[in-house]
């Protein structure tokens, strides 16, 4: 019999859950029998969120069970449990239990025996609290001798990893934690930062879809408010720039006799992979772009040059071809203004489209008609005022630079 393929069932399972459906479309799902049930992780190589699932486990569940397990894993992503929310120095196993208690407060169709406030050993735990609240309660109970986390000492003796907890690998009922958290610590800090920026963009797109249809499915109002609050908070535009550069990187592969070919060792040469980003920085030189914005942008580019090489393209109503220069990796430069004309975004877009760039960043006041499509990913940086009052609407990322 063919193994259960979660990807063929997700759309049907989340038919009445538009928010989770929108989020799920942006999370890769991968079969894995290395885990007994299900798990989510940040891929340490791609910084993409992934959901792992055991097809044998899912095969024997009801549709209601499957739906709630998918929502449970997506809630781990929404609540940033994978990307560093756990308080520093805290017991990872207690944190695993606390995160599940917070999530399962909102789910009614999980497999029998899962951790849930108000049930079993957590009968005196109220529903609807945060992970931090449950963490504090678990610690107090543990210090008072009422240890709810059966097997906690055993987990310590086995040497749990960062964010992990092998005790969470068992089936529902042996300790109540049905999914695996052991992959949470595999991604490094830089990778997690990239994943967090991706999560903001993913949540923004999902909330936009739900807001337009005025339908969030089963997402509770308090969680909706929390998500909207997080999205409306000030974006660190410097982190966004770094994220943009890293996600624009492409892999260049070449043969290497120094590397052993895994499939044909000592018969064929191995493969060597190098990653670099070819980024275009188009700087609007029109008179309406203030010097403060240019100075701040150049200041951040001095830092970004540590990551990649840039081609700087000054423009106003045309590209100043005689002023285009390559900003070498590690090089420091002082900002300058070379033009004062009007604004047209098509000339720099044409230049980027015809020269094979991986990413395009425009610093501008957005005071010109919407340009033609870009062949690579494009992002806009402007002031807070112009971000709120753009001349044109775009689905591309627009980031506001705080003005001094």
N, C-alpha and C positions, 0 to 999 in steps of 0.2 A: 504494500500500500504506500502511496506517495506521502512523504512527510508533510506535516502542516506548514504552509507558507503564510506567515503573518501578513506579508505585503499584499496578498490577494484579498485579504479580509478587512484591512484597516478602514477603507472608505465606507464599507457597509457598517462596521462596528461603530464608527463615529458619525454616522449620518445625521444624528440629532445633537451633535456636539460641535458646532461650528468653530469654537475657539480652539479646542483640542485638535480638531481636524486640520485647521490652518497651521498649528504648531507642528503636528505630526508630519505634514508634508515636507517640512524642512529638517527632519531628523532621519538619518539613515537607519534602516532596520536590517539586522544581520543575524542569520541563524548561527547558533553556537551550542554545541553539546558539552562544551567545557564548563558551562554553568548549569545548575540544576533547574533553574526557573527563568528569571529575567534580570536584566541589569541595564543601566545607562552609564555612559562614560564619555569623556572627551578624548577623541583620537589624538594621541601625542604627536602624530606626524602631520595631520591635516587641520587640527583645531576644530574639527566638526563634531557635533553631538551625534552619538550613535546609541541605538537601543539594541541590545543583544537579547535573544530569546531562545529557549530550548523548545524545539518543535514537539518533542514527546510530551512535555509538560502541558503545552497549550492545546494539544490534541484532545485531552481528556477534560477540558474545562467547558463550562457553558459560555454562551456569548456574553452574558452579563459579567461573568468572571473575567473574561478576556478584555472587555471594555474597561473595567475598573483597573486592571493591571496596567494597561496602556496609559490610562490617566494617572495612575500612581507614579509610573516612571517619568511621565512628562512633568508632573508636579515637582519631582526632584530637580529637573532642569529649571522650571519656573522659579522655584525658591532658592536657586543658586547653591544647592547642596554640593554640587560637583566642583564648583569654582571658588571654593575658599571661604564659605560662610562659617564653617566650624570655628568656634572660639579657639585661639591659640592655647596650646597646652592642655586642652581638655581630653578626657578619655574618649577614644574614637568609638569604642563599642557603645558607650552611653549615648554618644551623638547619633550613631546609627539608629538606635531605638527612638530617640527623641524626634528625629526627622520623620520616621515612619508613623509615629503617633500623631504628629502634626498633619500629615497628609491623609492618613486613614480616617481622621475625624470627618472628612468630606466625602467618603466613599462607603457605599452600603452593600456592594455586591462582590467584595473580595472573597477569595477562597476561605473556607472555614478555618479558624484558628489563628488568623493574622492579628498582629498587634492592633488594639483599638481602645481608645479611652472609653471608660464606662463598662468595660467587659473584662472578665477573667482577673488576672493580677492587677489590672489597671482600673478596677471598678470605681475607685475613688478619684480618678483623674477626669476632670471636665473635658468636654470636647471643644474644638475650635481654638485652641491656644497655639502659640508659635513654637517652633523647634526649641528656641532659647528657653521658653517657659518650661517645657517638658524636660529639658536638660537640667534645669535648676531643681525641679521636683524629683527627678531620678537621683540626683546627687544627694539631696536631703534624705531621701528614703534609704539610700545605700549607707550613708553615714549613720543613720538611725538603726541600721541592722535589718531593714526591710528591703532586701535586694530583689527588685523586680526582674532584673536581667539575668536569668538563670544561665549559668555557663560563663559568666563574665570573667572569673579567674582563669578558667580554661582558655578563653580567648587570649588573655594576656600572656599565659605561659607559652602559647603557640607563636607569639610574636606577631601581632597584627601590624599591618602596614599603615601608612598615612591615609586616613579616610576610609580604611578598609574594615575588615572584621570578618574573619572566616566563619564565625558563628552565624553569620547571616546567610550562609549558603544552603542551609537545610530546608526541607520542605515545610509548608505551613504546619504548625502544630508542635514542632520540636523545640522551638524557642519563640515562635510567633513572627519572626522576621523572614518573609518568604523570598525576598529578592536579594541579590548580591550587591554589596557596596565596595567590593575589593578593588575595583578598577578606578575608584575616584582619585587615587593619589598618583596615577601613572603619568599624567600630563604635568609638565613643568610650569613655573609661574608665568613665563611669557606666553606659552600656549594657552593657559587659562585666561589671561588678559584678552587675547584675541577671541577666545570663545565667548567671553562675557560681552564683548562689543557685538559679536554676531547675535548673541541672545537678545540684546536690546533691539537690534534691527528686526529680528524675527518676531519678538513680542509686539513691536510697533506695527508690523504688517498684519499680524493676527488681530490685534485690537482694532485696527482700521477696518478690516473686513467685518468684524462683529458689530462695530459702531454703525457702519452703513446699513446693515441689515437689522440692527437693534435686537440681536439675538446672540446671547452668550452661552446658551445651553445650560448646563448644570453648575457653571462656575459661580460660587457664592458672591454676594455683593461686596463683602469685606475683602475678598481676594481681588476682585475687579478694581476696587479703590486702591489697593496696594500696588497693583500693576500700573495703573494710570499715574499714581504718584511717582513711582520709580521712573516712568518714561518722561514725565514732565520736569524731573530734576535736571540741574545743569549738567550738560555733557562736557566731559573733558576732551576738548577738541585736539589736544596734543596726543592723547591716547588714540583717538580716532585716526589721526594722520598715520601714526605708527602701524595701527591695524590695517589701514588701507595699503600701505607699502608692503607689509608682509603677505597680505592676501593677493597681491598682484604678482608675487613671485612665481616664476615658471621654472620647471626643471629642464636643464640641459643634460642629456645623457650621452655618454661616450664610452668606448671600450677601453679597458685597462688590463694590461698583463699582470699588474700588481694585485688585482683582485681576483679571487677564485670564483669561477662561474658555478652557481649553486646547482644548476641542472646538469651541466656537462663539465665537471671539475677537471682541470688540466687538459681539456680537449679544446674548448673555446675560451677566449678571454672573458673576464668579468665585465661588469658595467659600473661606471662611475657617474654619480649624479651630483650636479652643482645647481644651486638655486640662486637666481638673481632677478631683480625687478627693474625693468626699463620704464621709468616714470617720467611723464611730461608734467612740468609745472608751468601752467599758463598764467601770467600775472597781468591783470587788467591795469593798464597804465593811464586810463582816462582820468581827466581832472577831478571827477567826482569820488574817486577812491582816495581815502585819506592817507596821509603819511604814517599815522600811528598803526594802521592795519598792515601796511607794507613792512614796517619795522618789526612788528610782532611775527609776521609770517617768515621773514628772513631769519629771525632769531631761532625759530623752531626748525627751519630747514638746516641750520648749522648743526643741530642735534640729529636730524634725520639723515644727514649725509654719512653718519656713522653706520647706517644700515644699508644704504644703496646710493647709486649714482643717479643724478637727475639731469634732465635737459630743461633748462629754463627758457620759456618762450614769452618775451614781453609783447604785449599787443594793446591796441585800442580799437580803431575801426579796421585795422589790418595788422598783420604780424610784422614786427620789427626784425626782419630776417638777419640784418647786420648786427643785431644785439643778442641773438640766440647764443647760449653758451652751455657747455656741459659742466655741471657742478660735480667735481670729482669726489669720490668717497673719502671721507675724513677731512675734506677741505673746509676752511672757514672763509666766509665772505661778509662784506658790509652791504647793506641794502642801498639801492639807488633807484631813481626814477628817470626814465629815458623818453617818455611821451606824455602828452596831455590832451589827446583828442577825444573823440566819441567812443562808443563801444559796439562791437559786433563779435558775437561768439563763434560765427561760422569760420572765419579765417584760422583761428587756432585749432578748431575741431578738424578742419581739412588737413592741416599740417600733421596733427597727431594720427589721423586716420591713414595717411599715406606713408607714414614712417615707422609703422610696426611697433608702437608702444604697448606696454602691458597695463598701464593705468594712467589716468589723466586727472589732475587736480587743478581747478581754476579758482584763483583768488579774485573776487570781483564784488561790486555792489549790486549785481543782478539787474542793472538798469539797461536792459536791451531785450529784444525779442528772443523767444526760445530758439535755440540752435538746432541744427540737424543732428541725427543720431550719431553716437560715438561707437566705434568698433571695439573699444576696450571699456572697462569700467571707469566711470567718471564721477567725480565728487566736487561739490561746490563749497567754498569757504567765503563767508561774508560777515558783516557786522550783525549784532543782535537786531537792530532796527530793520535792516533789509531782509533778514531771515523771516521776520514777521510780516513784511510788506514787499514780497517779491513781485517783479514785473510780470513774471510768468510762473506757471505751475509745473512741477516736475516730480516724477517718482524717484529720481536719483537723490542720493544723500546730500543734504544741505546742512552745513555746520556753521554755527555762529561763533565768531571770535569775540570774547569779552573785551570791551573797550575800556581803557584806563580812564 
